[in-house]
């Protein structure tokens, strides 16, 4: 029989497997609040910074997407469309960067 403190040490040494992280999802900030500090520039500047953070995190898009139930098939089609759009944008940026004609 293994002592309890040794069991705890063995448990902590094991690599943690999280399926969401394995998929490459953006779960790093999940559950953390966005924080903006109001300094001498005033509330208007802090509000602009807050709006940029919300836009960057994609919170509004996420909230709008969760307003209504999305069927699994519709979700799969949307994800596929988004992936295609993302790849096209990336390919266009690469072509522009390396000077290929469009």
Chimera marker file (.cmm) of the C-alpha trace (Angstrom):
<marker_set name="trace">
<marker id="1" x="0.000" y="0.000" z="0.000" r="1" g="1" b="0" radius="0.5"/>
<marker id="2" x="1.288" y="3.462" z="-0.920" r="1" g="1" b="0" radius="0.5"/>
<marker id="3" x="1.284" y="6.234" z="1.665" r="1" g="1" b="0" radius="0.5"/>
<marker id="4" x="-1.305" y="9.023" z="1.085" r="1" g="1" b="0" radius="0.5"/>
<marker id="5" x="1.284" y="11.804" z="0.599" r="1" g="1" b="0" radius="0.5"/>
<marker id="6" x="3.131" y="9.669" z="-1.959" r="1" g="1" b="0" radius="0.5"/>
<marker id="7" x="-0.146" y="9.098" z="-3.836" r="1" g="1" b="0" radius="0.5"/>
<marker id="8" x="-0.670" y="12.851" z="-3.928" r="1" g="1" b="0" radius="0.5"/>
<marker id="9" x="2.838" y="13.385" z="-5.303" r="1" g="1" b="0" radius="0.5"/>
<marker id="10" x="2.300" y="10.768" z="-8.018" r="1" g="1" b="0" radius="0.5"/>
<marker id="11" x="-1.014" y="12.325" z="-8.955" r="1" g="1" b="0" radius="0.5"/>
<marker id="12" x="0.548" y="15.770" z="-9.312" r="1" g="1" b="0" radius="0.5"/>
<marker id="13" x="3.378" y="14.442" z="-11.517" r="1" g="1" b="0" radius="0.5"/>
<marker id="14" x="1.025" y="13.003" z="-14.120" r="1" g="1" b="0" radius="0.5"/>
<marker id="15" x="0.487" y="15.200" z="-17.168" r="1" g="1" b="0" radius="0.5"/>
<marker id="16" x="-2.946" y="16.715" z="-17.194" r="1" g="1" b="0" radius="0.5"/>
<marker id="17" x="-4.982" y="15.871" z="-20.266" r="1" g="1" b="0" radius="0.5"/>
<marker id="18" x="-7.751" y="18.244" z="-21.167" r="1" g="1" b="0" radius="0.5"/>
<marker id="19" x="-9.661" y="17.431" z="-24.343" r="1" g="1" b="0" radius="0.5"/>
<marker id="20" x="-10.479" y="21.091" z="-25.000" r="1" g="1" b="0" radius="0.5"/>
<marker id="21" x="-6.804" y="22.025" z="-24.980" r="1" g="1" b="0" radius="0.5"/>
<marker id="22" x="-5.944" y="19.071" z="-27.188" r="1" g="1" b="0" radius="0.5"/>
<marker id="23" x="-8.377" y="20.424" z="-29.799" r="1" g="1" b="0" radius="0.5"/>
<marker id="24" x="-6.536" y="23.735" z="-29.812" r="1" g="1" b="0" radius="0.5"/>
<marker id="25" x="-9.502" y="25.756" z="-28.563" r="1" g="1" b="0" radius="0.5"/>
<marker id="26" x="-9.085" y="29.180" z="-27.062" r="1" g="1" b="0" radius="0.5"/>
<marker id="27" x="-9.939" y="28.357" z="-23.462" r="1" g="1" b="0" radius="0.5"/>
<marker id="28" x="-7.111" y="30.272" z="-21.806" r="1" g="1" b="0" radius="0.5"/>
<marker id="29" x="-9.257" y="33.190" z="-20.645" r="1" g="1" b="0" radius="0.5"/>
<marker id="30" x="-12.435" y="31.199" z="-20.038" r="1" g="1" b="0" radius="0.5"/>
<marker id="31" x="-13.951" y="32.313" z="-16.763" r="1" g="1" b="0" radius="0.5"/>
<marker id="32" x="-11.647" y="35.284" z="-16.267" r="1" g="1" b="0" radius="0.5"/>
<marker id="33" x="-13.107" y="38.768" z="-16.208" r="1" g="1" b="0" radius="0.5"/>
<marker id="34" x="-11.911" y="41.464" z="-18.587" r="1" g="1" b="0" radius="0.5"/>
<marker id="35" x="-10.292" y="44.185" z="-16.516" r="1" g="1" b="0" radius="0.5"/>
<marker id="36" x="-9.759" y="47.771" z="-17.596" r="1" g="1" b="0" radius="0.5"/>
<marker id="37" x="-8.215" y="50.315" z="-15.257" r="1" g="1" b="0" radius="0.5"/>
<marker id="38" x="-9.417" y="53.912" z="-15.459" r="1" g="1" b="0" radius="0.5"/>
<marker id="39" x="-6.376" y="56.133" z="-15.189" r="1" g="1" b="0" radius="0.5"/>
<marker id="40" x="-5.702" y="59.830" z="-15.787" r="1" g="1" b="0" radius="0.5"/>
<marker id="41" x="-6.899" y="59.587" z="-19.421" r="1" g="1" b="0" radius="0.5"/>
<marker id="42" x="-10.468" y="59.253" z="-18.196" r="1" g="1" b="0" radius="0.5"/>
<marker id="43" x="-13.460" y="57.035" z="-18.550" r="1" g="1" b="0" radius="0.5"/>
<marker id="44" x="-13.811" y="57.540" z="-22.336" r="1" g="1" b="0" radius="0.5"/>
<marker id="45" x="-10.360" y="56.074" z="-23.002" r="1" g="1" b="0" radius="0.5"/>
<marker id="46" x="-11.070" y="53.157" z="-20.664" r="1" g="1" b="0" radius="0.5"/>
<marker id="47" x="-14.359" y="52.512" z="-22.467" r="1" g="1" b="0" radius="0.5"/>
<marker id="48" x="-12.562" y="52.462" z="-25.841" r="1" g="1" b="0" radius="0.5"/>
<marker id="49" x="-10.027" y="49.968" z="-24.458" r="1" g="1" b="0" radius="0.5"/>
<marker id="50" x="-12.859" y="47.832" z="-23.056" r="1" g="1" b="0" radius="0.5"/>
<marker id="51" x="-14.682" y="47.794" z="-26.397" r="1" g="1" b="0" radius="0.5"/>
<marker id="52" x="-11.479" y="46.714" z="-28.166" r="1" g="1" b="0" radius="0.5"/>
<marker id="53" x="-10.974" y="43.894" z="-25.657" r="1" g="1" b="0" radius="0.5"/>
<marker id="54" x="-14.565" y="42.683" z="-26.062" r="1" g="1" b="0" radius="0.5"/>
<marker id="55" x="-14.214" y="42.766" z="-29.842" r="1" g="1" b="0" radius="0.5"/>
<marker id="56" x="-10.877" y="40.943" z="-29.738" r="1" g="1" b="0" radius="0.5"/>
<marker id="57" x="-12.221" y="38.223" z="-27.436" r="1" g="1" b="0" radius="0.5"/>
<marker id="58" x="-15.243" y="37.724" z="-29.699" r="1" g="1" b="0" radius="0.5"/>
<marker id="59" x="-17.688" y="37.989" z="-26.829" r="1" g="1" b="0" radius="0.5"/>
<marker id="60" x="-20.438" y="39.749" z="-28.776" r="1" g="1" b="0" radius="0.5"/>
<marker id="61" x="-20.274" y="37.198" z="-31.578" r="1" g="1" b="0" radius="0.5"/>
<marker id="62" x="-20.445" y="34.406" z="-29.017" r="1" g="1" b="0" radius="0.5"/>
<marker id="63" x="-23.427" y="35.949" z="-27.220" r="1" g="1" b="0" radius="0.5"/>
<marker id="64" x="-25.322" y="36.458" z="-30.476" r="1" g="1" b="0" radius="0.5"/>
<marker id="65" x="-24.581" y="32.905" z="-31.546" r="1" g="1" b="0" radius="0.5"/>
<marker id="66" x="-26.021" y="31.565" z="-28.273" r="1" g="1" b="0" radius="0.5"/>
<marker id="67" x="-29.253" y="33.576" z="-28.515" r="1" g="1" b="0" radius="0.5"/>
<marker id="68" x="-30.938" y="30.666" z="-30.294" r="1" g="1" b="0" radius="0.5"/>
<marker id="69" x="-30.378" y="26.935" z="-30.373" r="1" g="1" b="0" radius="0.5"/>
<marker id="70" x="-28.152" y="25.764" z="-33.209" r="1" g="1" b="0" radius="0.5"/>
<marker id="71" x="-28.667" y="22.262" z="-34.559" r="1" g="1" b="0" radius="0.5"/>
<marker id="72" x="-25.537" y="20.101" z="-34.661" r="1" g="1" b="0" radius="0.5"/>
<marker id="73" x="-25.636" y="19.918" z="-38.474" r="1" g="1" b="0" radius="0.5"/>
<marker id="74" x="-25.975" y="23.695" z="-38.769" r="1" g="1" b="0" radius="0.5"/>
<marker id="75" x="-23.110" y="24.125" z="-36.331" r="1" g="1" b="0" radius="0.5"/>
<marker id="76" x="-20.900" y="21.827" z="-38.400" r="1" g="1" b="0" radius="0.5"/>
<marker id="77" x="-21.735" y="23.737" z="-41.608" r="1" g="1" b="0" radius="0.5"/>
<marker id="78" x="-21.010" y="27.075" z="-39.924" r="1" g="1" b="0" radius="0.5"/>
<marker id="79" x="-17.684" y="25.830" z="-38.584" r="1" g="1" b="0" radius="0.5"/>
<marker id="80" x="-16.751" y="24.537" z="-42.061" r="1" g="1" b="0" radius="0.5"/>
<marker id="81" x="-17.655" y="27.886" z="-43.663" r="1" g="1" b="0" radius="0.5"/>
<marker id="82" x="-15.616" y="29.768" z="-41.070" r="1" g="1" b="0" radius="0.5"/>
<marker id="83" x="-12.613" y="27.489" z="-41.626" r="1" g="1" b="0" radius="0.5"/>
<marker id="84" x="-12.810" y="27.965" z="-45.415" r="1" g="1" b="0" radius="0.5"/>
<marker id="85" x="-13.027" y="31.739" z="-44.998" r="1" g="1" b="0" radius="0.5"/>
<marker id="86" x="-10.083" y="31.723" z="-42.598" r="1" g="1" b="0" radius="0.5"/>
<marker id="87" x="-7.939" y="29.668" z="-45.001" r="1" g="1" b="0" radius="0.5"/>
<marker id="88" x="-8.816" y="31.931" z="-47.952" r="1" g="1" b="0" radius="0.5"/>
<marker id="89" x="-7.813" y="35.024" z="-45.987" r="1" g="1" b="0" radius="0.5"/>
<marker id="90" x="-4.569" y="33.399" z="-44.917" r="1" g="1" b="0" radius="0.5"/>
<marker id="91" x="-3.780" y="32.337" z="-48.495" r="1" g="1" b="0" radius="0.5"/>
<marker id="92" x="-4.511" y="35.854" z="-49.782" r="1" g="1" b="0" radius="0.5"/>
<marker id="93" x="-2.213" y="37.378" z="-47.161" r="1" g="1" b="0" radius="0.5"/>
<marker id="94" x="0.517" y="34.923" z="-48.104" r="1" g="1" b="0" radius="0.5"/>
<marker id="95" x="0.151" y="35.763" z="-51.806" r="1" g="1" b="0" radius="0.5"/>
<marker id="96" x="0.373" y="39.484" z="-51.088" r="1" g="1" b="0" radius="0.5"/>
<marker id="97" x="3.349" y="39.016" z="-48.791" r="1" g="1" b="0" radius="0.5"/>
<marker id="98" x="5.333" y="37.032" z="-51.342" r="1" g="1" b="0" radius="0.5"/>
<marker id="99" x="4.200" y="39.088" z="-54.345" r="1" g="1" b="0" radius="0.5"/>
<marker id="100" x="2.186" y="36.494" z="-56.253" r="1" g="1" b="0" radius="0.5"/>
<marker id="101" x="-0.459" y="37.852" z="-58.631" r="1" g="1" b="0" radius="0.5"/>
<marker id="102" x="-4.033" y="37.194" z="-57.657" r="1" g="1" b="0" radius="0.5"/>
<link id1="1" id2="2" r="1" g="1" b="0" radius="0.2"/>
<link id1="2" id2="3" r="1" g="1" b="0" radius="0.2"/>
<link id1="3" id2="4" r="1" g="1" b="0" radius="0.2"/>
<link id1="4" id2="5" r="1" g="1" b="0" radius="0.2"/>
<link id1="5" id2="6" r="1" g="1" b="0" radius="0.2"/>
<link id1="6" id2="7" r="1" g="1" b="0" radius="0.2"/>
<link id1="7" id2="8" r="1" g="1" b="0" radius="0.2"/>
<link id1="8" id2="9" r="1" g="1" b="0" radius="0.2"/>
<link id1="9" id2="10" r="1" g="1" b="0" radius="0.2"/>
<link id1="10" id2="11" r="1" g="1" b="0" radius="0.2"/>
<link id1="11" id2="12" r="1" g="1" b="0" radius="0.2"/>
<link id1="12" id2="13" r="1" g="1" b="0" radius="0.2"/>
<link id1="13" id2="14" r="1" g="1" b="0" radius="0.2"/>
<link id1="14" id2="15" r="1" g="1" b="0" radius="0.2"/>
<link id1="15" id2="16" r="1" g="1" b="0" radius="0.2"/>
<link id1="16" id2="17" r="1" g="1" b="0" radius="0.2"/>
<link id1="17" id2="18" r="1" g="1" b="0" radius="0.2"/>
<link id1="18" id2="19" r="1" g="1" b="0" radius="0.2"/>
<link id1="19" id2="20" r="1" g="1" b="0" radius="0.2"/>
<link id1="20" id2="21" r="1" g="1" b="0" radius="0.2"/>
<link id1="21" id2="22" r="1" g="1" b="0" radius="0.2"/>
<link id1="22" id2="23" r="1" g="1" b="0" radius="0.2"/>
<link id1="23" id2="24" r="1" g="1" b="0" radius="0.2"/>
<link id1="24" id2="25" r="1" g="1" b="0" radius="0.2"/>
<link id1="25" id2="26" r="1" g="1" b="0" radius="0.2"/>
<link id1="26" id2="27" r="1" g="1" b="0" radius="0.2"/>
<link id1="27" id2="28" r="1" g="1" b="0" radius="0.2"/>
<link id1="28" id2="29" r="1" g="1" b="0" radius="0.2"/>
<link id1="29" id2="30" r="1" g="1" b="0" radius="0.2"/>
<link id1="30" id2="31" r="1" g="1" b="0" radius="0.2"/>
<link id1="31" id2="32" r="1" g="1" b="0" radius="0.2"/>
<link id1="32" id2="33" r="1" g="1" b="0" radius="0.2"/>
<link id1="33" id2="34" r="1" g="1" b="0" radius="0.2"/>
<link id1="34" id2="35" r="1" g="1" b="0" radius="0.2"/>
<link id1="35" id2="36" r="1" g="1" b="0" radius="0.2"/>
<link id1="36" id2="37" r="1" g="1" b="0" radius="0.2"/>
<link id1="37" id2="38" r="1" g="1" b="0" radius="0.2"/>
<link id1="38" id2="39" r="1" g="1" b="0" radius="0.2"/>
<link id1="39" id2="40" r="1" g="1" b="0" radius="0.2"/>
<link id1="40" id2="41" r="1" g="1" b="0" radius="0.2"/>
<link id1="41" id2="42" r="1" g="1" b="0" radius="0.2"/>
<link id1="42" id2="43" r="1" g="1" b="0" radius="0.2"/>
<link id1="43" id2="44" r="1" g="1" b="0" radius="0.2"/>
<link id1="44" id2="45" r="1" g="1" b="0" radius="0.2"/>
<link id1="45" id2="46" r="1" g="1" b="0" radius="0.2"/>
<link id1="46" id2="47" r="1" g="1" b="0" radius="0.2"/>
<link id1="47" id2="48" r="1" g="1" b="0" radius="0.2"/>
<link id1="48" id2="49" r="1" g="1" b="0" radius="0.2"/>
<link id1="49" id2="50" r="1" g="1" b="0" radius="0.2"/>
<link id1="50" id2="51" r="1" g="1" b="0" radius="0.2"/>
<link id1="51" id2="52" r="1" g="1" b="0" radius="0.2"/>
<link id1="52" id2="53" r="1" g="1" b="0" radius="0.2"/>
<link id1="53" id2="54" r="1" g="1" b="0" radius="0.2"/>
<link id1="54" id2="55" r="1" g="1" b="0" radius="0.2"/>
<link id1="55" id2="56" r="1" g="1" b="0" radius="0.2"/>
<link id1="56" id2="57" r="1" g="1" b="0" radius="0.2"/>
<link id1="57" id2="58" r="1" g="1" b="0" radius="0.2"/>
<link id1="58" id2="59" r="1" g="1" b="0" radius="0.2"/>
<link id1="59" id2="60" r="1" g="1" b="0" radius="0.2"/>
<link id1="60" id2="61" r="1" g="1" b="0" radius="0.2"/>
<link id1="61" id2="62" r="1" g="1" b="0" radius="0.2"/>
<link id1="62" id2="63" r="1" g="1" b="0" radius="0.2"/>
<link id1="63" id2="64" r="1" g="1" b="0" radius="0.2"/>
<link id1="64" id2="65" r="1" g="1" b="0" radius="0.2"/>
<link id1="65" id2="66" r="1" g="1" b="0" radius="0.2"/>
<link id1="66" id2="67" r="1" g="1" b="0" radius="0.2"/>
<link id1="67" id2="68" r="1" g="1" b="0" radius="0.2"/>
<link id1="68" id2="69" r="1" g="1" b="0" radius="0.2"/>
<link id1="69" id2="70" r="1" g="1" b="0" radius="0.2"/>
<link id1="70" id2="71" r="1" g="1" b="0" radius="0.2"/>
<link id1="71" id2="72" r="1" g="1" b="0" radius="0.2"/>
<link id1="72" id2="73" r="1" g="1" b="0" radius="0.2"/>
<link id1="73" id2="74" r="1" g="1" b="0" radius="0.2"/>
<link id1="74" id2="75" r="1" g="1" b="0" radius="0.2"/>
<link id1="75" id2="76" r="1" g="1" b="0" radius="0.2"/>
<link id1="76" id2="77" r="1" g="1" b="0" radius="0.2"/>
<link id1="77" id2="78" r="1" g="1" b="0" radius="0.2"/>
<link id1="78" id2="79" r="1" g="1" b="0" radius="0.2"/>
<link id1="79" id2="80" r="1" g="1" b="0" radius="0.2"/>
<link id1="80" id2="81" r="1" g="1" b="0" radius="0.2"/>
<link id1="81" id2="82" r="1" g="1" b="0" radius="0.2"/>
<link id1="82" id2="83" r="1" g="1" b="0" radius="0.2"/>
<link id1="83" id2="84" r="1" g="1" b="0" radius="0.2"/>
<link id1="84" id2="85" r="1" g="1" b="0" radius="0.2"/>
<link id1="85" id2="86" r="1" g="1" b="0" radius="0.2"/>
<link id1="86" id2="87" r="1" g="1" b="0" radius="0.2"/>
<link id1="87" id2="88" r="1" g="1" b="0" radius="0.2"/>
<link id1="88" id2="89" r="1" g="1" b="0" radius="0.2"/>
<link id1="89" id2="90" r="1" g="1" b="0" radius="0.2"/>
<link id1="90" id2="91" r="1" g="1" b="0" radius="0.2"/>
<link id1="91" id2="92" r="1" g="1" b="0" radius="0.2"/>
<link id1="92" id2="93" r="1" g="1" b="0" radius="0.2"/>
<link id1="93" id2="94" r="1" g="1" b="0" radius="0.2"/>
<link id1="94" id2="95" r="1" g="1" b="0" radius="0.2"/>
<link id1="95" id2="96" r="1" g="1" b="0" radius="0.2"/>
<link id1="96" id2="97" r="1" g="1" b="0" radius="0.2"/>
<link id1="97" id2="98" r="1" g="1" b="0" radius="0.2"/>
<link id1="98" id2="99" r="1" g="1" b="0" radius="0.2"/>
<link id1="99" id2="100" r="1" g="1" b="0" radius="0.2"/>
<link id1="100" id2="101" r="1" g="1" b="0" radius="0.2"/>
<link id1="101" id2="102" r="1" g="1" b="0" radius="0.2"/>
</marker_set>
